[in-house]
Amino acid sequence: MRNLKFTPELLIRLIYFVAGSAVIAFGCAIYVLTRTGNDCFGALMEGVAKTIGVKNGTAHIAINFVYLIVILIVDRTYVKIGTIVSLFVMGPVINATSDLLGEFFSMDLSYIMRFGIALASCVVLAFGLAVIIYANIGVGPNDIVAIIISDKTKIQFRWVR
């Protein structure tokens, strides 16, 4: 993040990044609400949230903050402005989405309906990820951990992830 100059282009990239992060957080929250399963990080987030009695988005912030501290100690060259911004976008959007739509998902929805919604949330996640990649100003700490492990061990990213 050295020599970071605030330019109109950076502002546009930040807007894209925030929008993409919000879309991803929305998709993550929907996916968790469907109760159809979860990825590794989502399962960690849910487990921490239930264990310490906080909302999923709050657990997301806490876990990513710990990851960020470790990353700053191990190799800070991976940290970009988007890495910091993601800490303030993802968690609150996950909490807000869960609060707003949790009641809908607490109804007796069939597994087929929940599965269809989970698939749709994957499309939403993919769209948000594409926007973040386009912004090109970094990724969240949870993604950087896999990148560092892959780079340091020379194991392909897909296997580390």
Rosetta silent file (secondary structure, phi, psi, omega in degrees, C-alpha in Angstrom):
SEQUENCE: MRNLKFTPELLIRLIYFVAGSAVIAFGCAIYVLTRTGNDCFGALMEGVAKTIGVKNGTAHIAINFVYLIVILIVDRTYVKIGTIVSLFVMGPVINATSDLLGEFFSMDLSYIMRFGIALASCVVLAFGLAVIIYANIGVGPNDIVAIIISDKTKIQFRWVR
SCORE:     score description
SCORE:     0.000 S_00000001
   1 L     0.000    8.359  177.015    0.000    0.000    0.000 S_00000001
   2 L   -66.764  151.792  177.632    3.019    2.220   -0.248 S_00000001
   3 L    55.199   35.159  179.422    2.843    5.212   -2.554 S_00000001
   4 L   -77.069  116.722  179.324   -0.941    4.971   -2.722 S_00000001
   5 L  -107.926  126.586  179.806   -2.212    7.998   -4.618 S_00000001
   6 L   -79.671  110.707 -179.248   -5.888    8.798   -4.434 S_00000001
   7 L  -123.170  165.479  175.132   -6.971    9.381   -8.019 S_00000001
   8 H   -57.454  -35.740  178.693  -10.347    9.382   -9.777 S_00000001
   9 H   -64.826  -42.065  178.508   -9.425    5.964  -11.199 S_00000001
  10 H   -63.716  -39.627  177.694   -8.750    4.601   -7.705 S_00000001
  11 H   -59.472  -44.880  178.804  -12.101    5.993   -6.525 S_00000001
  12 H   -62.923  -43.805  178.613  -13.888    4.152   -9.345 S_00000001
  13 H   -62.767  -39.004  177.093  -11.986    0.957   -8.522 S_00000001
  14 H   -63.313  -41.157  178.020  -12.942    1.355   -4.843 S_00000001
  15 H   -61.667  -46.296  176.394  -16.593    1.768   -5.802 S_00000001
  16 H   -59.000  -45.591 -177.859  -16.408   -1.408   -7.886 S_00000001
  17 H   -61.973  -46.229  179.710  -14.640   -3.216   -5.055 S_00000001
  18 H   -62.639  -44.124  178.971  -17.189   -2.154   -2.439 S_00000001
  19 H   -62.447  -46.349  179.075  -20.079   -3.091   -4.740 S_00000001
  20 H   -62.463  -41.475  178.192  -18.508   -6.463   -5.559 S_00000001
  21 H   -63.595  -41.176  178.934  -17.786   -7.142   -1.883 S_00000001
  22 H   -64.619  -40.406  178.119  -21.369   -6.273   -0.953 S_00000001
  23 H   -64.199  -44.241  177.929  -22.706   -8.615   -3.646 S_00000001
  24 H   -61.497  -45.797 -179.530  -20.424  -11.416   -2.412 S_00000001
  25 H   -61.818  -40.219  176.680  -21.478  -10.821    1.202 S_00000001
  26 H   -60.275  -48.814  179.424  -25.143  -10.885    0.151 S_00000001
  27 H   -61.135  -41.664  178.398  -24.572  -14.177   -1.685 S_00000001
  28 H   -61.608  -45.853 -179.139  -22.687  -15.652    1.289 S_00000001
  29 H   -62.036  -43.887  178.962  -25.465  -14.712    3.695 S_00000001
  30 H   -61.587  -44.577 -179.071  -28.131  -16.220    1.441 S_00000001
  31 H   -59.526  -44.511  179.147  -26.085  -19.391    1.055 S_00000001
  32 H   -64.704  -41.315 -178.393  -25.723  -19.761    4.831 S_00000001
  33 H   -63.851  -26.574 -178.993  -29.431  -19.058    5.357 S_00000001
  34 H   -71.110  -18.811 -179.817  -30.420  -21.913    3.011 S_00000001
  35 L    54.669   45.529  179.141  -28.814  -24.415    5.423 S_00000001
  36 L  -110.359    5.224 -177.414  -27.697  -26.632    2.526 S_00000001
  37 L   126.946 -178.338 -178.895  -24.013  -26.853    3.487 S_00000001
  38 L  -160.641  162.748  173.669  -21.054  -24.527    3.367 S_00000001
  39 L   -82.384  176.324 -176.187  -17.488  -24.067    2.159 S_00000001
  40 H   -57.659  -50.584 -176.780  -14.508  -24.289    4.548 S_00000001
  41 H   -67.935  -39.717  177.486  -14.359  -20.599    5.427 S_00000001
  42 H   -61.434  -39.022  177.806  -18.133  -20.335    5.730 S_00000001
  43 H   -66.227  -40.767  176.424  -18.157  -23.317    8.096 S_00000001
  44 H   -61.232  -45.538 -179.874  -15.402  -21.687   10.171 S_00000001
  45 H   -59.886  -46.597  179.377  -17.373  -18.436   10.239 S_00000001
  46 H   -63.552  -42.532 -179.574  -20.551  -20.230   11.349 S_00000001
  47 H   -63.387  -44.686  178.666  -18.693  -22.255   13.984 S_00000001
  48 H   -64.258  -43.708 -179.565  -16.985  -19.205   15.476 S_00000001
  49 H   -58.827  -46.895 -178.936  -20.261  -17.255   15.433 S_00000001
  50 H   -68.986  -37.998 -177.463  -22.129  -20.015   17.276 S_00000001
  51 H   -66.616  -43.711 -176.572  -19.271  -20.687   19.707 S_00000001
  52 H  -100.178    1.503  173.504  -18.806  -17.092   20.864 S_00000001
  53 L    73.735   41.445  176.540  -22.448  -16.034   20.407 S_00000001
  54 L  -123.493  172.953  176.736  -22.144  -13.407   17.670 S_00000001
  55 L   -75.875  158.948 -179.178  -23.653  -12.956   14.225 S_00000001
  56 H   -56.970  -43.104 -179.325  -21.986  -14.526   11.179 S_00000001
  57 H   -63.852  -36.580  177.811  -20.885  -11.169    9.797 S_00000001
  58 H   -67.095  -40.807  175.534  -19.275  -10.245   13.102 S_00000001
  59 H   -63.202  -38.023  178.369  -17.412  -13.569   13.124 S_00000001
  60 H   -59.578  -45.796  178.659  -16.349  -12.832    9.535 S_00000001
  61 H   -62.147  -47.156 -176.954  -14.817   -9.522   10.626 S_00000001
  62 H   -62.492  -46.782 -178.883  -13.057  -11.091   13.625 S_00000001
  63 H   -63.429  -45.445 -179.027  -11.586  -14.005   11.667 S_00000001
  64 H   -67.057  -32.008  176.761  -10.414  -11.774    8.838 S_00000001
  65 H   -65.612  -42.953  177.019   -8.882   -9.311   11.297 S_00000001
  66 H   -62.508  -45.503  176.795   -6.851  -12.140   12.859 S_00000001
  67 H   -56.671  -43.747 -178.410   -5.842  -13.305    9.372 S_00000001
  68 H   -61.339  -42.336  178.288   -4.798   -9.744    8.490 S_00000001
  69 H   -59.624  -46.636  179.402   -2.548   -9.507   11.562 S_00000001
  70 H   -62.251  -43.533  179.780   -0.868  -12.804   10.618 S_00000001
  71 H   -61.208  -42.875  179.270   -0.492  -11.688    6.990 S_00000001
  72 H   -62.618  -31.083  177.865    1.111   -8.411    8.073 S_00000001
  73 H   -77.658  -43.364 -173.999    3.630  -10.411   10.111 S_00000001
  74 H   -76.641  -53.047 -176.931    4.325  -13.078    7.455 S_00000001
  75 L  -165.019   94.536 -174.646    4.326  -11.092    4.208 S_00000001
  76 H   -74.965   -4.633 -178.601    2.642   -7.719    3.921 S_00000001
  77 H   -65.945  -17.321 -179.889    3.317   -7.400    0.180 S_00000001
  78 H   -82.691  -15.938 -175.624   -0.017   -9.127   -0.486 S_00000001
  79 L   -81.143  125.913  175.310   -2.032   -6.459    1.342 S_00000001
  80 L  -124.358  177.576 -177.154   -3.674   -3.840   -0.844 S_00000001
  81 H   -59.786  -35.885  178.421   -6.308   -1.224   -0.134 S_00000001
  82 H   -62.508  -30.476  178.766   -9.083   -3.691   -0.996 S_00000001
  83 H   -62.205  -42.283  179.279   -7.845   -6.013    1.740 S_00000001
  84 H   -72.631  -45.371 -178.638   -8.530   -3.334    4.341 S_00000001
  85 H   -59.053  -38.731 -177.352  -11.798   -2.167    2.763 S_00000001
  86 H   -59.836  -29.801  178.309  -13.159   -5.725    2.740 S_00000001
  87 H   -61.926  -30.903 -175.013  -13.004   -5.802    6.546 S_00000001
  88 H   -97.676   -4.966 -177.943  -15.563   -2.990    6.709 S_00000001
  89 H  -107.097  -52.472 -170.408  -17.916   -4.169    3.952 S_00000001
  90 H   -59.955  -55.337 -176.495  -18.366   -7.920    4.099 S_00000001
  91 H   -56.822  -51.751  179.453  -19.314   -8.444    7.752 S_00000001
  92 H   -61.047  -36.582  178.885  -21.915   -5.678    7.999 S_00000001
  93 H   -69.937  -38.628  176.027  -23.578   -6.752    4.729 S_00000001
  94 H   -60.807  -45.903  179.045  -23.675  -10.387    5.881 S_00000001
  95 H   -63.042  -45.631 -178.431  -25.303   -9.273    9.150 S_00000001
  96 H   -63.618  -43.529  179.489  -27.785   -6.956    7.433 S_00000001
  97 H   -63.561  -44.300  179.322  -28.801   -9.567    4.870 S_00000001
  98 H   -62.238  -40.803  178.842  -29.203  -12.213    7.564 S_00000001
  99 H   -66.019  -42.654 -176.516  -31.311   -9.837    9.665 S_00000001
 100 H   -73.593  -38.041 -173.390  -33.502   -8.792    6.737 S_00000001
 101 H  -108.674   -4.699 -179.059  -34.031  -12.200    5.136 S_00000001
 102 H   -56.000  -39.190  179.919  -33.570  -14.582    8.070 S_00000001
 103 H   -62.503  -40.085  178.577  -37.314  -14.654    8.747 S_00000001
 104 H   -60.867  -42.329 -177.465  -38.017  -15.738    5.153 S_00000001
 105 H   -80.020  -12.942  177.159  -35.597  -18.642    5.476 S_00000001
 106 H   -81.581  -11.865  175.163  -36.951  -19.666    8.870 S_00000001
 107 L   -67.979  167.042 -177.680  -40.217  -20.565    7.164 S_00000001
 108 L   -81.480   77.025  177.007  -40.737  -24.155    6.183 S_00000001
 109 L   -84.921  141.721  178.349  -39.116  -24.051    2.743 S_00000001
 110 L   -66.765  157.534  178.916  -38.675  -27.339    0.945 S_00000001
 111 H   -62.236  -37.570  179.032  -35.158  -28.650    0.485 S_00000001
 112 H   -60.619  -43.357  179.841  -35.571  -28.331   -3.293 S_00000001
 113 H   -66.263  -44.251  178.557  -36.454  -24.653   -2.919 S_00000001
 114 H   -63.288  -39.127  178.480  -33.540  -24.026   -0.531 S_00000001
 115 H   -64.204  -42.612  177.080  -31.200  -25.883   -2.906 S_00000001
 116 H   -61.974  -41.514  177.888  -32.375  -23.749   -5.849 S_00000001
 117 H   -66.008  -39.206  177.732  -31.805  -20.578   -3.833 S_00000001
 118 H   -61.786  -42.185  177.144  -28.336  -21.858   -2.840 S_00000001
 119 H   -62.156  -42.696  178.658  -27.493  -22.385   -6.525 S_00000001
 120 H   -63.270  -36.459  179.255  -28.700  -18.878   -7.330 S_00000001
 121 H   -66.316  -29.898  176.025  -26.524  -17.498   -4.524 S_00000001
 122 H   -65.232  -37.567  176.763  -23.504  -19.155   -6.180 S_00000001
 123 H   -65.718  -41.496  177.433  -24.260  -17.170   -9.340 S_00000001
 124 H   -61.246  -45.067  178.257  -24.495  -14.005   -7.231 S_00000001
 125 H   -59.580  -44.084 -179.327  -21.140  -14.850   -5.602 S_00000001
 126 H   -62.460  -40.575  178.122  -19.521  -15.401   -8.994 S_00000001
 127 H   -63.278  -46.475  179.283  -20.777  -12.036  -10.233 S_00000001
 128 H   -61.723  -39.829  178.014  -19.444  -10.263   -7.138 S_00000001
 129 H   -63.988  -41.036  177.893  -16.092  -12.000   -7.517 S_00000001
 130 H   -60.638  -39.643  179.082  -15.871  -10.910  -11.156 S_00000001
 131 H   -66.068  -41.720  178.680  -16.451   -7.298  -10.087 S_00000001
 132 H   -64.301  -42.853  178.198  -13.730   -7.539   -7.417 S_00000001
 133 H   -61.474  -41.762  178.988  -11.280   -9.037   -9.899 S_00000001
 134 H   -62.056  -38.405 -179.211  -12.096   -6.220  -12.325 S_00000001
 135 H   -64.087  -35.470  174.294  -11.435   -3.618   -9.607 S_00000001
 136 L    55.146   46.945  176.390   -7.936   -5.072   -9.151 S_00000001
 137 L  -127.728   23.749  175.456   -7.212   -3.472   -5.768 S_00000001
 138 L   118.862  177.552  176.698   -6.803   -6.581   -3.642 S_00000001
 139 L  -135.824  170.044 -179.446   -8.758   -9.355   -2.016 S_00000001
 140 L   -69.306  159.715 -178.961   -9.904  -10.132    1.491 S_00000001
 141 H   -56.472  -37.194 -179.584   -7.567  -11.584    4.104 S_00000001
 142 H   -62.939  -31.390  176.748   -9.188  -15.035    3.928 S_00000001
 143 H   -77.526  -34.624 -179.647   -8.262  -15.233    0.233 S_00000001
 144 H   -64.672  -35.011  179.708   -4.731  -13.956    0.823 S_00000001
 145 H   -55.797  -47.536  179.653   -4.018  -16.803    3.246 S_00000001
 146 H   -64.939  -37.720  179.200   -4.494  -19.354    0.449 S_00000001
 147 H   -63.732  -45.650 -179.698   -2.422  -17.239   -1.960 S_00000001
 148 H   -63.271  -46.347  179.569    0.490  -17.016    0.495 S_00000001
 149 H   -59.863  -43.394  179.195    0.407  -20.736    1.256 S_00000001
 150 H   -62.483  -47.175 -179.035    0.345  -21.522   -2.462 S_00000001
 151 H   -65.116  -41.447 -175.778    3.206  -19.139   -3.245 S_00000001
 152 H   -75.669  -33.128 -177.229    5.393  -20.237   -0.328 S_00000001
 153 H   -97.256  -11.761 -176.611    4.860  -24.002   -0.754 S_00000001
 154 L    65.868   18.669  173.185    4.628  -24.032   -4.573 S_00000001
 155 L   -85.605  136.107 -177.657    1.422  -26.076   -4.278 S_00000001
 156 L   -55.017  141.135 -177.219   -1.112  -25.066   -6.916 S_00000001
 157 H   -54.537  -41.775 -176.667   -3.622  -22.541   -5.616 S_00000001
 158 H   -59.505  -31.802  179.693   -6.583  -24.745   -6.501 S_00000001
 159 H   -80.661  -33.673  177.754   -5.321  -27.466   -4.138 S_00000001
 160 H   -68.624  -44.265 -177.454   -4.557  -25.037   -1.332 S_00000001
 161 L   -61.915    0.000    0.000   -7.931  -23.373   -1.628 S_00000001
